[in-house]
Amino acid sequence: MNFFPTITLLTSTICYAQTFVDSSFQYTATAGEVLTVFSDEEIVAALYSDYELPKGFYSDARDLDNYTGVGYLTRASNRWKQICTDSLPLARQWFQEENNASSARSRLIGETETEKYFEFEIETVSPPHFLQLVRVHKCSYLDRSMHVLGLHPWRNRDFSGWCQGVLNFRPINRNTVREVAEYLWHNSPPAYKAMASFTRDLDTAVCHTIYMLSPAFQDEGENVWADESIPVPPPRRPAHVTLLRLEYLVNKRTGVILLDGKAIRTISVRDNPREIIGSVDTRH
């Protein structure tokens, strides 16, 4: 049994991007600016550069480069639902029960508590000794029990009304909605480069919009064998990149969070030389 089956590898995007970063490409997003239009050249510049997020975007309190993964605890009764509690003893009990039932045993080496979650820092018992973080949502901040895991909407392109959970933190305003939206985005695979992030107030809801890139990769060359038994994956390069618009709508009265997504444009790119070879507007 996997200990926490839904793992968000928050460090993987950055490491993966380094395989094709080109210092000749530069992109900077202005903090607080409401950007909704991006040229093909800007999108490709952001794709190939070491740019990651707009200034002021939510960042994890931990230096995640030190960990192989971050997971949010589920229970054996329903592996597709993340759980929440406001009780540290109960969160610790759940963690211990799941750890005892797992074939990949780990030892607890630290605990942390924030306004959003309880966190358990663990190290795998068997070598190699990996460090991982297991978190349990605090119900007082966010209840994700109505959110179904295992679906990555921006892979499916256009969608609407996908429930992300309930924001129980008050007040519900532009600042709190921005934080929960960026927090959810940051912890949802495959979170990639965000081009813009801004909030607007509606009649019955607060809406936070994130424009992001969703690249598709292709293998380059054949597998290179380090020896007769261990294959080394070939380098991967982007084949095309899609600009997506995500809108998190938080009901002012109930706190229910619904997510809408729209594919805006897909750009085909190639290396040697790196250039744009096509662009298709995907809005209908």
C-alpha positions in Angstrom: 0.0 0.0 0.0 1.4 3.4 -0.8 1.5 5.6 2.2 0.0 8.8 0.7 -1.1 7.9 -2.8 -1.7 11.4 -4.1 1.7 13.1 -4.0 2.4 16.6 -5.3 6.0 16.8 -6.3 6.3 20.6 -5.9 10.0 20.6 -6.8 9.7 18.5 -10.0 8.6 21.4 -12.2 11.7 23.5 -11.5 14.1 20.6 -11.9 12.4 19.4 -15.1 12.5 22.9 -16.5 16.3 23.2 -16.1 16.7 20.6 -18.9 15.8 23.1 -21.5 16.3 26.6 -19.9 18.1 29.0 -22.3 19.7 32.1 -20.7 19.0 34.0 -23.9 15.3 33.9 -23.1 14.1 36.4 -20.4 10.6 37.0 -19.0 9.4 39.1 -16.1 5.8 39.4 -14.8 5.0 42.7 -13.1 3.6 42.3 -9.6 -0.1 43.2 -9.3 -0.6 44.0 -13.0 -3.8 42.6 -14.5 -2.5 40.8 -17.6 -4.9 39.0 -19.9 -3.1 39.2 -23.3 0.2 37.5 -24.1 2.0 37.4 -27.4 3.4 34.2 -28.8 6.9 35.6 -28.2 6.2 36.3 -24.5 4.8 32.8 -23.9 7.9 31.2 -25.6 10.2 33.4 -23.7 8.6 32.4 -20.4 8.7 28.8 -21.4 12.4 28.7 -22.1 13.6 31.1 -19.4 14.1 30.4 -15.7 11.0 32.5 -15.0 8.5 30.7 -12.7 5.9 32.9 -11.0 4.8 36.5 -10.8 6.2 38.5 -7.9 4.2 38.1 -4.7 2.7 34.7 -5.7 2.1 32.3 -2.9 5.2 30.3 -1.9 5.5 27.3 0.4 6.9 28.0 3.9 9.4 25.2 3.4 12.4 25.0 1.2 11.0 22.1 -0.8 14.3 21.3 -2.6 15.2 19.4 0.6 12.3 17.0 0.1 11.3 14.3 -2.5 7.6 15.1 -2.2 4.7 16.7 -0.4 1.5 14.7 0.2 -1.9 15.5 1.7 -3.3 12.6 3.8 -6.1 10.5 2.6 -7.8 7.5 4.4 -8.0 3.9 3.3 -11.8 4.2 3.1 -11.6 6.8 0.3 -8.2 7.4 -1.4 -9.8 10.1 -3.6 -10.7 12.5 -0.7 -8.3 14.6 1.3 -9.2 14.8 5.0 -9.2 17.7 7.4 -9.3 18.2 11.2 -8.5 21.0 13.7 -7.1 18.5 16.2 -3.4 17.8 16.2 -3.8 14.6 18.2 -6.3 13.3 15.7 -4.1 14.3 12.7 -1.2 12.5 14.4 -3.3 9.4 15.0 -4.4 9.3 11.3 -0.8 9.7 10.2 0.4 6.9 12.5 -2.4 4.6 11.4 -1.6 5.1 7.7 2.1 4.7 8.4 1.6 1.4 10.3 -0.5 0.0 7.5 2.0 1.0 4.8 4.6 -1.3 3.3 6.9 1.8 2.9 7.5 2.5 6.5 8.7 5.9 7.6 9.7 7.5 10.9 8.5 10.8 12.2 11.3 13.3 12.7 9.3 16.6 13.1 5.9 18.3 13.3 4.8 21.8 12.2 1.5 23.6 12.4 0.3 26.5 10.3 -3.1 28.2 9.9 -3.6 25.9 6.8 -2.4 22.5 7.9 -0.7 20.1 10.3 2.6 18.9 8.8 4.6 15.7 9.6 8.2 15.5 8.4 9.1 11.9 7.8 12.1 9.9 6.7 11.9 6.5 5.0 13.2 3.7 7.2 14.8 1.7 4.4 17.7 3.1 2.4 17.9 5.4 0.5 16.5 7.6 3.3 14.2 10.1 1.6 12.7 13.1 3.4 9.0 13.8 2.7 6.3 16.0 4.1 2.8 14.7 4.9 0.1 17.3 5.6 -3.4 17.3 7.0 -5.7 20.2 6.1 -7.2 22.2 8.9 -11.0 22.3 8.6 -11.0 25.8 10.0 -9.1 26.9 6.8 -10.0 24.5 4.0 -12.3 21.5 3.7 -11.5 19.5 0.6 -13.7 16.5 1.3 -16.0 17.3 -1.7 -13.0 17.6 -4.1 -12.2 14.5 -6.1 -8.5 13.7 -6.6 -6.9 12.2 -9.6 -8.4 14.6 -12.2 -6.1 17.2 -13.7 -8.4 19.7 -15.4 -5.9 21.6 -17.5 -5.0 18.3 -19.2 -8.6 18.2 -20.2 -8.5 21.8 -21.4 -12.0 23.4 -21.1 -14.1 22.7 -18.0 -16.3 24.5 -15.5 -17.7 24.1 -12.1 -15.1 21.7 -10.7 -15.4 21.8 -6.9 -12.1 22.4 -5.1 -13.5 22.4 -1.6 -14.8 24.9 0.9 -12.9 27.9 2.3 -13.9 28.2 5.9 -11.5 31.0 6.7 -13.1 34.4 7.1 -13.5 37.1 5.9 -13.9 36.1 2.3 -12.4 39.0 0.4 -9.9 39.6 -2.4 -6.9 39.0 -0.3 -8.1 35.7 1.3 -9.4 34.4 -2.1 -6.1 35.2 -3.8 -4.2 33.3 -1.1 -6.4 30.2 -1.2 -6.4 30.1 -5.0 -2.7 30.4 -5.3 -2.2 27.9 -2.5 -4.5 25.4 -4.3 -2.8 26.0 -7.7 0.7 25.6 -6.1 -0.3 22.2 -4.6 -2.1 20.8 -7.7 -0.1 18.8 -10.2 0.9 19.7 -12.8 1.3 23.3 -11.6 3.6 25.0 -14.0 4.6 28.6 -14.8 2.0 31.2 -13.9 2.0 34.2 -16.3 -0.5 36.4 -14.3 -2.5 36.2 -11.1 -5.2 38.7 -10.1 -8.5 39.0 -8.2 -11.8 40.7 -8.9 -15.0 41.2 -6.8 -18.3 39.9 -8.3 -21.8 40.1 -6.9 -22.0 36.8 -5.0 -18.4 35.6 -5.3 -14.8 36.6 -5.4 -13.0 35.4 -8.5 -9.2 34.8 -8.8 -7.7 34.3 -12.2 -4.4 32.6 -13.0 -3.0 32.5 -16.5 -0.6 29.5 -16.8 1.5 27.5 -19.3 0.9 23.9 -19.9 3.7 22.4 -22.0 3.7 19.1 -23.8 7.1 17.4 -24.1 8.7 15.0 -26.6 11.6 12.7 -26.1 14.8 13.6 -27.9 17.0 10.8 -29.2 17.1 7.2 -27.9 17.7 5.9 -24.4 21.3 5.9 -23.4 22.3 2.9 -21.3 24.6 3.5 -18.4 25.2 -0.2 -18.1 23.4 -3.3 -19.3 20.5 -3.0 -16.8 19.9 0.6 -16.0 18.3 2.8 -18.8 18.9 6.6 -18.6 16.0 8.6 -19.9 16.8 10.9 -22.9 16.5 14.7 -22.6 13.0 16.0 -23.2 12.1 19.2 -25.0 8.8 21.1 -25.3 6.8 20.2 -28.5 4.1 22.8 -27.9 2.8 24.9 -25.1 -0.8 26.0 -24.2 -1.8 29.2 -22.5 -4.6 28.3 -20.0 -6.9 30.6 -18.0 -8.0 29.2 -14.6 -10.7 31.0 -12.6 -11.3 30.2 -8.9 -14.8 31.4 -7.8 -15.4 31.5 -4.1 -19.0 32.0 -2.9 -19.1 34.9 -0.4 -21.7 33.2 1.7 -20.8 29.5 1.7 -17.1 29.6 0.8 -17.5 26.9 -1.8 -14.7 27.0 -4.4 -15.5 26.2 -8.0 -12.8 26.1 -10.7 -13.3 27.0 -14.4 -10.7 26.5 -17.0 -10.2 27.6 -20.6 -7.5 26.9 -23.2 -6.6 30.2 -24.9 -3.9 29.4 -27.4 -1.5 26.6 -28.3 1.9 27.4 -29.8 4.1 24.8 -31.5 7.9 25.2 -31.0 11.0 23.4 -32.1 14.8 23.5 -31.2 17.8 24.1 -33.4 17.0 26.8 -33.9 14.4 27.5 -31.2 11.5 29.1 -32.9 7.7 29.3 -33.2 6.4 27.1 -36.0 2.7 27.6 -35.4 0.0 29.1 -33.2 -3.7 28.1 -32.9 -6.4 30.1 -31.0 -8.3 27.4 -29.1 -11.2 29.5 -27.9 -14.6 28.6 -29.2 
